[in-house]
Amino acid sequence: MAEESTHSSPSKLTFRGDVIFALLIVGILVMLILPMPTWMLDVSLALSMSFSVLILMTVLFIERPLDLSSFPTILLVATLIRLSLNLASTRLILAHGHEGSDAAGKVIEAFGGFVMQGNFVIGVIVFGILVIVNFVVITKGSGRIAEVAARFNLDAMPGKQMAIDADLSAGLINEDEAKTRRKILEQENTFFGSMDGAAKFVRGDAIAGLLIVFVNVVAGIIIGVAQKDLSMIEAAETYTKLTVGDGLVSQIPALIVSISSGLLVSKAGVSGSTDKALFGQLSSHPYAMALSAVLMGALAIMPGIPFMPFMLMAAIAGIISYRVFSKQSDDEILRIEQEATDTDDVPVAEEPISKSLAIDGIRLELGYGLLPLVNNDSDDSVRLTDQIKGLRKQLAEDMGFVLPSVRIQDNLQLPANTYVVKVKEIEAGRGEIRPEMLLCMNPQGEDIDLPGEKTREPTFGLPAMWIGKEYKEEAHFKGYTVVDPSTVVTTHVTEMVKDNMAEILSYAETQKLLDELKDGDQKLVGDIVPNQISVTGLQRILQNLVVERISIRDLPAILEGISEAANYTNNLNMMTEHVRTRLARQICNQNSNPAGVLALLTLSPNWEQAFAESLSGDGDEKQLAMPPSQLQEFITAVRTGYEKMAMQGEAPVLLTSPMIRPYVRSIIERFRPQTIIMSQNEIHPRAKIKTMGQI
């Protein structure tokens, strides 16, 4: 039995609601036909007023227009109620108007007496203004908005439907979300289409109210004079008061409903309740409120204008703008704190293990005491990161290829003021600097006559001294070289890169160099690679060049040299020697002194013959097989010869015959890598040469 009553309760409630609504419509129809007692008319008019206010409040607090999708029906019911009450009140006014001002009930009497204040002309004017405001301004504007909204929604429906289907196909939404969005789209089109028609109810209601008032006044005067023996003035005053009171009781709810309709249709596209949509957007621009306060204040102090009203408005606007400024500031602080909290709460994503296999081409690791070099914003020195960028650009111009990005990171395991340069994650050099001091060196090699900390320059191992920044001008005055810590690190990185450039020049970098050649040179690349040499072979030749610090910027000339050498050999070392011959002008210019003279130190005929006789093998398979004692004797002779040149302030190039140059280089690079070895074929005909001696 309990279950049966539980199931029957909802159906009874639903049925009762249907019956109540049906009875309400029937009651409206009855009021159109049967007369109504005055007490019931008073109650019905109060109900009409309450119903209109309820509609307005509901419209103010809904979030979206679709939350009140039944508004067209509500509008029709409210209009029918007012029209039926108009007819009922008209019947009472015309039938009993001669009996006094309460002939149509206390509500109509109160509105008529309060508004007209004993003068029916005032009542007519006030009623006319209300009708104009409702009919011309509010009703016409809301009707136009509803018409345009309906048209635009219907026109945009295919595009919105396609957008839903596209999101569904792309997997951005699931089938249930797509159904929900389609349902909302259908409701929007139905709602705005209905509102376009419902706006005509309000417009017709205003016209009907105006006509009813005119009929009541004219018919009332006729009935009062012709049938009830009233004078013209008495009939006009009595029936006009009753009619205007009736019109006001009808037009005020109509005006409220018209305002509700305008608010609802003008709220399309705005989320949130009306107060949030209105005040939230107005208060988002406090400068406008502040300027309004200034303008009101300026008007208040102008001569001839009342001070208090405008100054009061200025004060209110100023207070509101101040509060909005404060609220925005507090909201910004809360937002920053919330972002910081959210950042702290976000779990750190675990890096894929495959990332551990990646190798940095160039890495600069800094002790914690050197981190200010990276973030240095002072004017007296350049940031380390900016100098590294300049280094990459300079190497591109000098050597002909773009150095991969240099990764800079801190290493807490290093001493505070120590840095390490790594090439492919293998240490290539390290140094120790003082970040708050300057490195001072004496070009004459003598002692530095300044207070400081003696040290050695980390790149070349030259004697130097760390001095305070206050001694910078004095050091320049004495002719010393002064370098900031960032430049010391950058110089060291530069030398390490040049020493290990062959390892940095990878297959990918070689292919990139080919791809970046001009369109006019791509035909040359297509003829040579891979027909005459592979990219790997080209990479090896370029490595042979950069290991001796020869620029590969003129890549087309290098490719032409390779093409010529490929006709008689496949040996990469012999190809390299031929390419060096093609680059003779560049090599001579690179190793000439500031005066444009190429200083030479030649190899004696005895050593030339000794190297030639020590070559074993045939063709491309020749190797150097010199006895160790003879090699040691050669090394000593080279060291002695270059020490003499250094005492004279010269750094000459060692000149050999083309056949033995690679083998001489392979010996000297082990104990004196900075020595330049050139063959006789690499001396350009127009080069200015000067022979300094012989080994």
C-alpha positions, 0 to 999 in steps of 0.5 A: 500500500505504501508503494502504491501511494508513493507512485501515485503522488507525483501523478496527482501533483502533475494533474493538479498543476495541469488543472490549475493552469486550465482553470486559470485560462477558463477564468480569463475567458469567463472574465471576458464574458461575465461581469465581475464584482468590485472586490474580485476586480481588486484582487485580480488587479493586485494579482496582475501587478504581482505577476508582472513584478515576479516576471521582472525579478525572475528575468533579473536573476536568471543566468541565460535566456534559455533558463526562462524558455517559457517566457513567450507563453508567460507573456501571452498569459500576462497579456490575456490577464490584463486584457480581460481585466481591462474588459471587466473594469470597462464594464464596471466603469460604464455601468456604475461610473455615475455612482462615484470614484469607487464604482470600479473598485478601490484599486482603480480609485486609488491609482486615479486619485493618487496620480491625478491629484484632483486634476484629470488633465494631469492624469491624462498626460501621465497616462499618455506618457506611460503609453508612449514610453511603453509603446514607442521606446521599450516595446519597439526596441525589444521587438527589434532585438528579438527579430534580429536575434531570431534571424541571426540564430536561424542563419547561424544554425547550419554553421553551428551544427557543422561545428558540433559535428566537426568537434565530434569527428575530431574527438573533442566531445563525445556523443552525449555532449554532442546531443546536449549541444544540439538540444541547446541549439534547437532550444535557442532557435525555438526560443528566439523565434518565439520571442520574435512573435511574442514581442507583438503581444506587448505591442498590441497590448499597448495599442489596446490599452490606449484604445480602451481608454479612449473608448471609456472616456468617450462612451462614459461621457455620453452615458453620463450625460445622456442616461445618468443626467450628469453635466458635461463637466461632472461626466468628464471628471468622473469617467476620466478619473475612473478610466485613467485609473484603470489605464494606469493599473493596466499600463504599469504591469504592461510596462513592467512586462515590457521591461522584462522582455527587453532585458531578456532579449538584450541579454542574449550572448551574456552569461550570468545574472543581469546584475553580474552582467551589467555591473561586472562589465561596468566595474571592470573599467574603474578609470571610466568611473573615476573620470566620471567623478572628475567630470561631475565635480567639475560641473558642480563648481561651475557657476550657475549649476547646483553644487550639491546634486553633482558633487554628491554624484561625484563623491559616489562615483569616486568611492565606487571607482576607489573600491573597484581599484582596491578590489582589482588589486586584491583580486590580482594578488589572489590570482598570483598566489593561486597560480603559485599554489597551483604551480607548487601543487602540479606534480613534476612530470617524469622525463622519458628515459630516452632523454637520458641518451641525448648528448649536448654538443657543447656544455658550459657548467658553472659553479654556484658562485658564477651564476650571477654572470648569467643574470648580470644586468649591470651596465659595466659588463655584458651577460655571459649568455649574450657573449655566447650568442656573439660567439656563435655568430663570430664562429659562423663568419670565421669558420663557415658553420653555425655552432650548435647551441651552447647549453649553460647549466649550474653544477653544485659539485664544482667549486663555487668559482670554477667552470667546466667546458665539455664537448659531447659531455667530455671535459675539454677545459676548466678554469677558475675566475673571480666574478666580482673582479677583473682579469689583468694581463701585461702584454710585455710579460712583466710583473703587474704593478697593481694590488690583486691576486696573482693567477694564470689566464685559464685559456692560454696559461699566461701570467695574470692577476685578478684586480678590483674594479676600482683599479680598471682605469689605472690598469688601462693607463699603465697599458695592461689588458683588462678583461671581465670574467664573462669574456674570460669564460667566452674566450676559453669556450671559443678556443675549446670549440676551435680545438674540437670543431672536427667532433662538433661538425656532425653528419647532420651539420654537414647535410645542413650546410649543403641544404642552406647553399644558394639555389645557384649552387644546388646544381653543383651539390647534385652533381657531386653528392653522392655521385663523386663523394658521399655526405660522410666523405664530405664530412671527413674532408671538412673535419680535416680542414677545420681541425687545422682551423681553415674556414669552410665558409667557401663551400662551393670552392671546396666542392669544386676541389673535391670534384677535381680530386675525385678524378684521380683518387678516392683517398680522403686525405689526398682530396683534402690536400687538393682542396687546400690548394684550391683554398690557397688564397684564403689560407695565405690571407688567414696566416699573414701578419697585419702588414700582409706578409706571410712569414715562413720557416722552411724545412731543410732538404735533409728533413724533406728527404728523411720524411720522403724515404720514411714513407712506406706503401704504394698509392693511397696506402702510404704510411710514415715509418720513421725511427723513434730516434729520428722523430725525437731529433725532428721534434727537438729541431722544430722546438728550437727553431720556433723558440728562436722565432718567438724571441724575435716576436714572430710566429711563422708558418712551417713550409714543406713539400706537398707530398710530406705535409700531412705526415709532418702535420701528424707529428707536430700536432702532438706537441705543438698543435698551434703550429701552421703547416703549409705546403708549397702548393698552398702559397698563392702566387700573389702572396707576399712571403718572407723566409725567416729561417730553416729547420 
